[in-house]
Amino acid sequence: MKFYSTNNKNSKVSLEQAIFHSLPEDNGLYMPEFIPKCDNIFINSLGTLSFQEIAYEISKRLLHDEIEDEILKNIVDDAVNFPAPVIALEKNAYVLELFHGPSMAFKDFGARFMGRLMAYFLKNKKKKLNILVATSGDTGGAVAMGFYDVPDIRVTILYPSGKVSPVQEKQLTTLGKNITALEVDGTFDDCQRLVKQAFLDKELNEQLNLSSANSINISRLIPQTFYYFNAVAQLRAKSDERPVIFSVPSGNFGNLTAGLIAQRMGLPVSHFVASTNINDEVPQYLQSGKFIAYPSKHTLSNAMDVGNPSNFSRMLDLFDRDADKMSALISGYSFDDKETLSAIREMFDQNNYILCPHTAIAYLGLKEYLKEYPGQNAAGVFLSTAHPCKFPDVYDEDIKKQIVYPSQAGELSDKKKSAVLMDNDFGKLKSFLMN
């Protein structure tokens, strides 16, 4: 399998090159040269397969002989070693819980799989790798834990000062060893811009072996397709054979892009809902056909505070830049903090279930779509991307005291933050990295 740049389909590289270079020189993003279609035998047998079996089959198709089958199976089994359960909450509304990994966020799937792929390619090469990543909240924690103490890999994480939750910040800043956190005076968009500038800087890349663990890296997207297939498998095991509507809480749009790839592979998805907070550039595009990037605005759903989502270029590529084709498969809705808090309260009062603020927006998006298009013969699944314990300041006291803290959250409480304060300036970042 080769991977091409979204800015030039004739510019193709191997999986190893796509993983380690992250960003093509033309500032596009890598995509697989073809998306393999799963046969009906595999799709019809989903309900009988384990999560690991599904993940292995999907990765084998997407990577297409880049890695020996036995090695790939070991990578998958080691990376995907925690569940992603589908839970029925309301009529036509299931929640897909993606927060049962070590960092309590969906990005554990991508970070762990990517880390193991990189370790495989680095083995016996006698070279060091510098991972550079921007985070709006959850990516940083997943990457930090996924790469912690991995030999020959150094990780530098940029995060916007004052715009991540206390638990998220602890996950970024307390590990030490090969993990360094840079607390940037700016927004997530500023952090993402600095990372992109670094990858396009010739002098920096000549001195350092740079790679990214953001969703701009194709190896982050591949494992995110796994849980879409696994969600349908669980519905089939519950004798729910209907096509699925997925409502995806969206910021940088890697999660939704992975779902689109899964659908192109033959997964029976009837529709996607792009659910955003007030950073609503993509819902606006789906309505108007015009994309306008704005400075990101801070919200309670901080991991989705993205004003210029990188993966939108991959979405455009999948639909040949045809807005009508995209809007036929994807509906977009945006919600503010007041609506987010109202959804959290409603779900708690009616179902005794606690939504994180990002998950609340996915729930609202699904409800809005089903309200606008009633009578859908489909199973609605909204993605829960982070554990509610990561956002204690969001909840009223009666909800907060019902949160059950996983063991990995309790271990953070006594750890001390260690971060380097940095201005929103590429020259400062370049100097730091080179020195």
N, C-alpha and C positions, 0 to 999 in steps of 0.2 A: 504494500500500500504506500503510495506517495501522497504528499500533502502540498497543496498549492496555496498561493497567496490570493486573498480576496481582491487584491488590486491587480493581479496578473496571473491568470490561470495557467500560463505557460511556464511560470516560475515554480518548479516543483522540487521538493526535498524529501529525504527519508524521514521516518519516524524519529530516529535519533537526532537528526538535525533540527526537526521541528520542535522537539522537546527542549533541547539545550539552547537554541537560538531564540525561541519563544516568538519573536516578532520579526517578520521578513524585513529586509532592507527598505522595501517600498512602503513600509508602515501599514501594510495590510494585516490580516490575521490568517493563520493556516487553517485549511479545511481538507478533509479527506478527498482524494481525487474522484472517488465514487462512494455512494452510500449503499452497502449491500442489502439486499432484500431477504428477509427471513422467509423460509418456506412455511407452508400451512401446517406441516407436521409439527414443526417447532412451536408455532403460535398456538396451535390447538392443544399442545401438551404442557403449556405454561403452568397450569394448575397443579401439575404433578411434580414440578421441579423445585429444588431448593433455591434460595437466593444465590448461593455460591455457584450452583450449576448454571443458573441463568446468566450471571455475571461473566462466567467463563465463556459461554457460548457467544454472548454479544461482543465481548472483547476480542475473541478469536476472529469474528467476522470483520470488526472494524480495523483491527491491526493487520489482518490478512498476511500471515506468514512472516511478520517482522520479528517474532520471538517464538522459540520452540514451544510446542504445546505444553509440555510438562512444566517448563519454567513459568510460562504464563499462568498456568493453573495454580502454581504455588504463590505467585504474586497476588492473584485474585483472592485465594483463600486466606492469605495473611492480611490483605488490606480490608476485605469485606468480612470482618469477623464479629459484626454486631448487627442486630435486626433493624428493620424499617417497617414496623407493623402498620397495617391499614385498620382503622377502627371506625365502626359505624356510630354516628352521633345523632343524625336526624334523617328523615326521609330524603333520599337522593343526596345525602351529604356524608361522605366518609372523610376522615383526616388521615393523611399519610405522614407518620411521625419519622422525621429524619434526624433526630437529635440524640440518638442513643450511642453515639461514638464518644471518643475521649474528650473532644472539645465541646461536646453538647450542641453541635450544629451540623447542618447537612454537608458542609464543606469538608468534613472528615473523609467522605468518600473520595473526593477528588485529590485531596492532599496526600492521603495514605497511598493511594494507587500511584500517584505521580512520584512520590518519594521512592517507592520500590522500583519503578521503571528506571528512574535516574540511577539508583544504586546498581541496577543490573548493567546499564550501559557504561557506568564509570568503573566497574570492576576490572582490575588489572590494567587500567589506563594510566595510572600514575599522574593524574592531574586533579587539581582542586576546582571546585565549582562554587560560584557566588550566586546565591539565590537573592533576587531583589523583588519585593512584593509590596503592593499598596493594599491597605485594608480599610473598609468602612465599618468593620466590627468583627465579623466572624471568620473571614478568611485568615487573618493574622494568627488567631489562636489555633486554627486547624493546621496551618502550615508550620507554626512553631512546634506543635506536638508531633506532627508527621515527620519532621526532619530533625528533631532534637537529638543531639549527640550522634548523628550519622557521620561516619568518617569522611573526610575530604569535602564536606559541604558546609559552607558558611551561609547563614540566612540573615538578611537585613530587612526589617519590616517597617514601613512608613505608615503611620496612622495619624488622623487629624486630632489635634489637641482638644480635649473637652467634648468630643463628639462620639465617643464610644462609651459603653456602660462600664461601671467599675469592675464587673466580673470579666468582661471582654478585655479590659486593659490589663488586669492581672494575668490573664492567659498569655498576653503578648510580652509582658515586661518582667516576668519573674523566673524564667527558666535559666537564663545565662548560658554558659558554655558557648556553643556555636550560634546562639540566637541573640541578635542585637535589635532593639526597638528604637526607632527614631520618631519622636513626638513632634509632628510638624505643625507650625503655626499657620493653619489654613484648613481647607475642606478636603474631603476625599478626592474630589476632582483634581485638586492641586497635587495630592500624593500620586494619583494615577498619572498625571501629566509628567511629574518628575521621573517616574519609573520609565515611561515611554521615552523621554529625552535621554535617559541613561542608555537605553538599548540602541538608540540611534547615534550616540556619540562615538566617533571612530577611535579617539585616543583612549577613552575609558575601556572600550571593548578590546583594544589591542593589549592593554595591561591586565585586564581581569577577564576571566571566563564567566561571563554573566548569563543568567537564565532567570525566568520568572515563574512564580507559582500562582499568579493571578489567573483568572479564567481566560485571559488572553492566550494562555498556553493550552494547546489542544489536548494535552494529556490530562488536564483538569476536567474537560468536558466529557471525555469518553466514559469514565466511570459514573458520571451523573445520569447516563442513559439507563444504567442498571436498575435503578429503583423505580423507574417508570414501568419497565417490564415486570418487575417484581410486584408492583402494586396491582397490575392487571392479573398476575398469577394468583394473588391472594383473593381477588374478587371472584376469579373462576373457581377457586377452591371453596368459596362461599356460595357457589352455584349462581353467581351473578354474571351472566354472559353478555350483558349489554356493552355497547361501546362506551368509552369513558370521556368525560369532560374533565380536564385538569385545570385547576386554578392555581397559578404559580405567582407567589410574591416576588416581585421583580425589581432589581436595582441595576446591576450591570448586565443582566439578561443572559448570563451563561446558563442558568438553570432552565430557563424556557428554551434556549437554543438546543440544549441536550434533549429536551422533550420532543422538539421538532425533528431531531435526528432519529429518535426512537420511532416516531410516527412514520418517517420516511422508510424506516427499516421494516415496516409492516405491522407495527403495534396498532391495535384497533382503537384509535383515538378519534372521536368525532369533532372535538373542538378544544381549543386552548383559551384560557382567560389570562391576560397579562394584567395582574393586579398590582398597582403601584400606590405609593403615598403621593403627596403633592408634587413630587418630582415626576411629572407626567408626560415627558416628551414623547414616549412611544405611544401611549393611548391617544395623544393628540395626532400623531402621525397616522394611526389607524383610522381616525375619523376624517382627517383632512388630506392625507397623502403628502404632507410636507413635514420634514423633520427639522426642528429648531432646537439646538442645545442651549440650555440656560445654566447659570451658576446654580449649583446644588443648594437646596434649602434643608435646614436641620429639622428633623422630626423625631417622634418617639420610636419609629421603626428605622433606626439609624443606619443599619446595614444596607438599606435601600436608598440612601440619600446620594443619588448619583444623577448628575445633570447631563452627562454626555456618555451614555453607556457604550463601552467598547464592543460588546458582542452584538450590537445592533447591525454592525457591518456584516456579520455572519448571517443574521436573519435576512438582510437584504440579498445576500448572495444566494441563500436557499430559495428565495422567491424571485430571482432574476430581476431584482429591484422593481418589482411590480406591486404597488401598494394595494391594488384590488385583490390580487391573489393572496397577499398576506392577510388582509382584513377578512377574507372569506373563511380563513381557518382560525384566526385569532381575534378575539374581542378585547378591548382595553378599557379598564375603569380605574379611577383614582379616588383616594379617600384621604381626608385630613385626620389630624390627631383626635379631634372630638369624636368622629365616627369610629375611629379605631378603639377608643376607650369604651364607647357604647357597645361595640361588638364583643369586647372582652367581658363586659358586665352581662350582656345578654346570654352569652354562651355559658358563663359560670352559673347564672341564676337558673337557666333552663336545663342544663346538662351536667352541672357540677364539673365542668372541664375548663382548664385554664389555658388560654391562648397567649402565646407571646405576641408582641405588637405586629410583627411581620406576618405571623400566621393569621391574626385577626383580619388583616387586609386581604389575604387570600380567601378567607371565609366570606368576607363582604363581596369580593369579586364574583365568587360562585353564586351567591344569593342574587346579586344584581343581574347576572346573565340569565339565571333561571327565571327571574321575574320578567325580564325583557323578552325571553323566548320560552314561554311556558309550554308544557306538554312534551318536553324532551324525553325520548325513550333512551336515556343514558344514565350512567352512574356518575355522580359528581364527586370528584376527589380534590380536596384542597391540601396543599403541601404545608406541613409544619416544619419550619426550617431551623428553629432554635428552641432550646428549653427555656421555659418562662423564668427559671431562677437567674438567668443572665440579665434580667431587667427588673429588679425588685422595686425600683423607684417609680415604675409605671403603675403599680397596682394599689388599690385601696387596701387598708389594713385587713379587712375580713377575707379578701382574696389572697393577700400576701401570706397570711399565716397558714393557708392551705397548700402552699407550694411545698412539694417534697423535693428536697435537695439531693441530687445524686452524690455519690462519694467523691467524684472528681471535683465537684464544686466546693465541698468542705475543705479539701486539701489546699485550696488557694488562699483561705482566709488569713493564715499566718505568714504568708510570703510577702516580701517587700518588693515594691516597684523599682525597676532600674531601667531608665530610658534616657536617651540623648535628645535634648531640646534642639530643634533646628528651625531656622527661618525657611519660608517658602521660596527657596532660591536654588536653582539647579547648580550654580557654582559652588555653593556650600555642600550640596550632596556629593558632587563630583570630587571635591577635595577630601571629604570624609572617606569615601570609598577608596580613593587612590592611596590614602595615607593609613 
